[in-house]
Amino acid sequence: MSAPQDVSAKPWQTQARVRAVQKRTVRVLAAAQIVGGVGVGVSVSIGSLLAESVARSETYAGLARTATTAGAAAVGVPLALVAQRHGRRTSLGTGWLVAAVGGAVLIGSAVSRSIPLLIVGMLLFGVGSATNQQSRYAAADLAAPHRRARALSIVVWSTTVGSVIGPNLADPGAAVASVLHLPRLAGAFVLATVCMALASALLWCLMRPDPLALSRQYQDAEERPESGTDIPAARARVTSQEKKPQTGTLRAGLRHLRHAPRAAFAFVTIVVAHTVMGAVMTMTPVSMSQHGTGLTVVGVTISGHLLGMYAFSPAVGWLSDRIGHLSTVVTGQAVFLVSAALSGMGHDSVGMMMAGLFLLGLGWSFSLVAGSAMLGEATPAALRPGVQGTTDTAMNVVAAVGAGLAGPLMSWIGFGGLNAVAGALVLPVLAFWAFLVRAR
């Protein structure tokens, strides 16, 4: 496996005050992820129940997942453009606030039993998922190269709390609904709305100075040495920089992906990993149920999958900074292949299925953490938000298509065949990796 190419920090990244701002930024982002992630977690288990209750039809149960995914995909690029022009604080704070508005609309749909309000609310609620995903990039704006993946991974790890608490808010939410005289399922969305609004307030009030604007200020100072690198002066210039449009455009970002192999590799890695994970995870409970597995065991299996996705991300970030992002990505592809083999050949064995789904989440963690760090490292600061937003949008759209095709594919070639296809999707990433190694 290859070693990191260049882990040397720039002079301004080693200054004590910059390191202090970076630590503060990661803490604020982690806190916002924990609080806001609780709201995102509500949609996983309770969103479909709310949709079924409002529409009085099981046909609409899948509408919640589709609408929230569509909402997340639709705002990936707009959120990135807001960050590019006005900074991370404005982008992420606005994203969580819009999601909170979506939660309020969903409460209204539950009271009025309005399907249009349900759809609008789910679309807006999906903005929370996109904000949750883009928060990881903000953790790396001020980080030194040899700490970028670790900073990013802490924010990813913080999502664990929301993914565990959110789906279990049905009973506490019912108590809240009883007090407020609302429909039973609306109570969970009251709690989700409050959590998302609190995440927005944390970012607006505490993420100062803005990490993206501050990093740009220092990079500009490097290009103009006579301007100096005094931190108080840099901070004083951040506000004015946030108010004026930045030079990077979405078109320039796409052009960068076409001409920067390492950035393109990171893009492909993230999109493929999310697609593989989504397709197999969606159909695993169906396959287990078809083989007589009880719902409790299915739930434990999904919990193990979420554990693999989030719980070990700090260790993955440390490893990525230690051995290099490229090597860590390749390790993730190997984990995916082992996962596909276990799940594909062990659909009659609960133990093999649980191990396979855990490794599926772990492979996703390797790919997302290392790929996201590599994407930031291989992209100029002026283009970074646009490229990152484009990546997240592509990740959500392609994964949604993959999850939609997974059902027909499994009915045609079985769960083992589905895993074989998922394993085959990894091969282009490995081929791209071989190309980069040869080019170096």
PEWOBEL-V73830 format. One record per pair of residues at least 24 apart in sequence whose ideal C-beta (glycine too) atoms are under 7 Angstrom apart, sorted by the first residue. I is the first residue (numbers start at 1). J is the second residue. D is the distance in Angstrom with one decimal. If there is no record, write none. Layout:
((I J D) (I J D))
This chain:
((1 323 5.9) (1 327 3.7) (1 330 6.8) (2 324 5.5) (2 326 5.5) (2 327 5.4) (2 437 6.8) (3 323 6.8) (3 324 5.5) (4 324 4.1) (6 145 6.7) (7 145 5.0) (7 146 3.8) (8 145 6.9) (9 144 3.6) (9 145 6.2) (9 146 6.9) (12 218 4.2) (12 229 5.3) (13 144 4.5) (14 144 6.9) (15 231 6.4) (17 231 4.6) (18 142 6.1) (18 231 6.8) (21 142 6.1) (21 209 6.4) (21 211 7.0) (21 214 6.6) (22 142 4.2) (22 143 5.9) (25 138 6.8) (25 139 6.7) (25 142 6.5) (25 207 6.2) (25 211 4.7) (26 139 5.2) (26 151 5.5) (26 154 5.7) (26 155 6.8) (28 202 6.2) (28 203 6.7) (28 206 4.7) (28 207 4.9) (29 135 5.3) (29 138 5.8) (29 139 5.4) (29 155 4.9) (30 154 5.9) (30 155 5.8) (30 158 4.2) (31 202 5.7) (32 135 6.8) (32 199 4.3) (32 202 4.7) (32 203 5.3) (33 132 6.6) (33 135 5.8) (33 155 5.7) (33 158 3.8) (33 159 5.6) (34 158 5.2) (34 161 4.6) (34 162 6.3) (35 195 5.0) (35 198 5.1) (35 199 4.7) (35 202 6.8) (36 96 5.2) (36 128 6.2) (36 132 6.3) (36 195 6.1) (36 196 5.2) (36 199 3.2) (37 132 6.0) (37 158 6.9) (37 159 5.0) (37 161 6.2) (37 162 2.2) (37 163 6.6) (37 166 6.9) (38 162 4.5) (38 165 5.0) (38 166 4.9) (38 192 6.9) (38 195 4.6) (39 99 6.7) (39 103 6.6) (39 128 5.7) (39 166 6.8) (39 192 3.7) (39 195 4.3) (39 196 4.2) (40 128 5.0) (40 129 5.6) (40 132 5.4) (40 162 5.7) (40 166 6.3) (41 162 4.6) (41 163 5.2) (41 165 6.2) (41 166 1.7) (41 167 5.4) (42 166 4.7) (42 169 5.7) (42 188 5.1) (42 189 6.4) (42 192 4.2) (43 68 5.2) (43 125 6.0) (44 166 6.5) (44 167 5.2) (45 167 3.8) (46 169 6.9) (46 170 5.8) (46 185 6.2) (46 188 4.8) (47 122 6.8) (49 185 5.7) (50 106 6.6) (50 110 6.2) (50 185 4.7) (51 118 6.1) (53 185 5.6) (54 109 5.5) (54 110 6.1) (54 113 5.3) (54 115 6.4) (54 118 4.9) (55 115 5.5) (64 122 5.5) (67 119 5.7) (67 122 3.4) (67 123 5.3) (67 126 6.6) (68 122 5.2) (68 125 5.7) (68 126 3.7) (68 129 6.3) (69 126 6.5) (69 396 6.2) (69 400 4.8) (70 123 6.4) (70 126 6.5) (71 122 6.7) (71 123 4.0) (71 124 6.4) (71 125 6.6) (71 126 2.4) (71 127 5.6) (72 126 4.3) (72 127 7.0) (72 129 4.0) (72 130 4.2) (72 396 5.1) (73 393 5.6) (73 396 3.9) (73 397 4.8) (73 400 6.7) (75 127 5.1) (75 130 5.0) (76 130 5.3) (76 389 4.9) (76 392 4.2) (76 393 3.3) (76 396 6.5) (77 250 6.5) (77 389 4.6) (77 390 5.9) (77 393 5.2) (79 130 5.9) (79 131 6.7) (79 134 5.7) (79 389 6.0) (80 134 7.0) (80 385 4.4) (80 386 5.3) (80 388 5.8) (80 389 2.2) (81 250 6.7) (81 386 6.5) (81 389 6.9) (83 212 6.2) (83 385 4.1) (84 246 5.1) (84 248 5.7) (84 385 4.1) (84 386 5.6) (85 245 5.0) (85 246 5.8) (86 242 5.4) (87 210 3.7) (87 212 5.3) (87 213 4.6) (87 242 4.6) (88 138 4.2) (88 141 6.8) (88 207 7.0) (88 210 5.7) (88 211 5.8) (88 212 4.7) (89 203 5.7) (89 204 6.5) (89 207 4.6) (89 210 4.8) (92 131 5.6) (92 134 6.8) (92 135 5.8) (92 138 6.5) (92 203 5.1) (93 200 5.0) (93 203 4.2) (93 204 4.2) (95 127 5.4) (95 130 6.5) (95 131 3.2) (96 128 6.4) (96 131 5.4) (96 196 5.1) (96 199 4.3) (96 200 3.8) (96 203 6.8) (97 197 6.8) (97 200 4.2) (98 124 5.7) (98 127 4.5) (99 124 6.5) (99 125 5.7) (99 127 4.7) (99 128 3.2) (99 131 6.5) (99 196 4.7) (100 193 5.1) (100 196 4.0) (100 197 4.1) (100 200 6.4) (102 127 6.6) (103 189 5.0) (103 192 5.0) (103 193 3.3) (103 196 6.1) (104 193 5.5) (106 189 4.9) (107 182 6.8) (107 186 4.9) (107 189 5.3) (107 190 6.3) (110 182 6.8) (110 183 4.5) (110 185 6.2) (110 186 3.9) (111 182 6.5) (111 183 6.5) (111 186 6.8) (128 196 5.7) (130 392 6.6) (132 159 6.5) (133 392 5.2) (134 388 6.7) (134 389 6.8) (134 392 6.1) (136 372 5.9) (137 372 6.7) (137 376 6.4) (137 388 4.8) (138 211 5.8) (138 212 6.9) (140 373 6.4) (140 376 5.0) (141 211 3.9) (141 212 4.8) (141 215 4.7) (142 211 4.9) (142 214 6.5) (142 215 5.3) (145 377 6.4) (146 321 5.3) (147 321 6.2) (148 321 6.9) (148 373 4.8) (148 376 6.5) (148 377 6.5) (149 317 4.2) (149 320 3.7) (149 321 4.8) (149 325 6.5) (149 369 5.8) (149 370 6.2) (149 373 3.9) (150 314 6.8) (150 317 4.0) (150 318 5.5) (150 321 5.5) (152 317 6.2) (152 369 6.1) (152 372 5.7) (152 373 5.5) (153 313 4.2) (153 314 5.1) (153 316 5.8) (153 317 2.8) (153 369 4.8) (154 314 5.9) (156 310 6.3) (156 313 4.3) (156 368 6.9) (156 369 6.0) (157 310 5.8) (157 311 7.0) (157 313 4.4) (157 314 5.2) (159 310 5.2) (160 310 4.0) (160 311 5.5) (163 306 5.1) (163 310 6.4) (209 235 5.2) (209 238 4.9) (210 238 6.1) (210 242 6.1) (212 385 6.9) (213 238 4.5) (213 241 5.1) (213 242 4.9) (214 238 5.4) (215 381 6.0) (216 241 6.5) (216 381 5.4) (217 241 6.1) (219 381 5.4) (246 382 6.0) (247 382 5.4) (248 382 3.8) (248 383 4.3) (248 386 5.8) (249 386 6.8) (250 386 4.8) (250 390 6.9) (252 383 5.7) (253 383 4.7) (253 386 3.7) (253 387 4.2) (253 390 6.0) (254 390 6.7) (256 379 6.3) (256 383 5.3) (256 387 6.2) (257 387 6.4) (260 378 5.7) (261 436 6.0) (261 439 6.6) (262 374 6.4) (262 378 4.0) (262 436 6.7) (263 375 5.9) (263 378 4.0) (263 379 5.3) (263 387 6.7) (265 432 5.1) (265 436 5.9) (266 371 4.6) (266 374 4.2) (266 375 3.8) (266 378 6.3) (267 375 6.6) (267 391 5.2) (268 428 6.9) (268 429 6.1) (268 432 6.0) (269 329 5.2) (269 367 5.3) (269 371 4.0) (269 429 5.6) (270 367 6.6) (270 368 6.1) (270 371 4.5) (270 372 6.6) (270 391 5.5) (270 395 5.5) (271 394 5.2) (271 395 5.0) (271 398 5.3) (272 425 5.6) (272 426 6.9) (272 429 5.5) (273 332 6.9) (273 363 6.9) (273 364 5.2) (273 367 3.4) (273 368 6.1) (273 371 7.0) (274 395 4.4) (274 399 4.4) (275 398 5.1) (275 399 4.8) (275 402 4.2) (275 425 6.6) (276 336 6.0) (276 422 4.7) (276 425 5.4) (276 426 6.8) (277 360 5.9) (277 364 4.3) (278 399 4.0) (278 402 5.6) (278 403 4.6) (279 402 4.3) (279 403 5.6) (279 406 4.2) (279 418 6.9) (279 422 6.0) (280 343 6.6) (280 360 5.6) (280 418 6.7) (280 419 6.3) (280 422 5.2) (281 305 6.1) (281 357 6.9) (281 360 6.6) (282 403 4.6) (282 406 5.3) (283 406 4.9) (283 407 6.6) (283 410 5.1) (283 415 6.5) (283 418 6.0) (284 353 6.8) (284 357 5.5) (287 347 5.5) (287 415 4.1) (288 353 6.1) (291 347 6.3) (291 348 6.2) (293 350 6.1) (297 350 6.1) (301 353 6.4) (301 354 4.9) (301 357 5.5) (304 354 5.6) (304 357 6.3) (304 358 4.6) (305 357 4.3) (305 358 6.1) (305 360 6.3) (305 361 4.5) (306 361 6.5) (307 358 6.8) (307 361 6.9) (308 358 4.4) (308 359 6.6) (308 360 6.9) (308 361 2.8) (308 362 4.0) (308 365 6.6) (309 361 3.8) (309 364 5.5) (309 365 5.6) (312 362 6.5) (312 365 6.1) (313 365 5.2) (313 369 5.5) (316 365 5.2) (316 366 5.5) (316 369 4.8) (317 369 5.4) (320 369 6.0) (320 370 4.3) (320 373 6.0) (325 370 4.5) (325 373 5.3) (325 374 3.8) (325 377 6.9) (326 374 6.9) (326 433 6.8) (326 436 6.7) (328 366 5.8) (328 370 3.7) (329 366 6.9) (329 367 6.0) (329 370 4.7) (329 371 5.8) (330 433 5.5) (331 366 5.6) (332 363 4.9) (332 366 2.8) (332 367 4.1) (332 370 6.8) (333 426 4.8) (333 429 5.4) (333 430 5.6) (335 359 5.4) (335 362 5.5) (335 363 3.8) (335 366 6.1) (336 363 4.0) (336 423 6.9) (336 426 5.0) (337 423 5.4) (337 426 6.1) (339 363 5.8) (340 419 4.3) (340 420 6.8) (340 422 5.2) (340 423 3.7) (343 419 4.9) (344 416 4.2) (344 419 3.3) (344 420 5.9) (345 416 6.6) (347 415 4.9) (347 416 6.4))
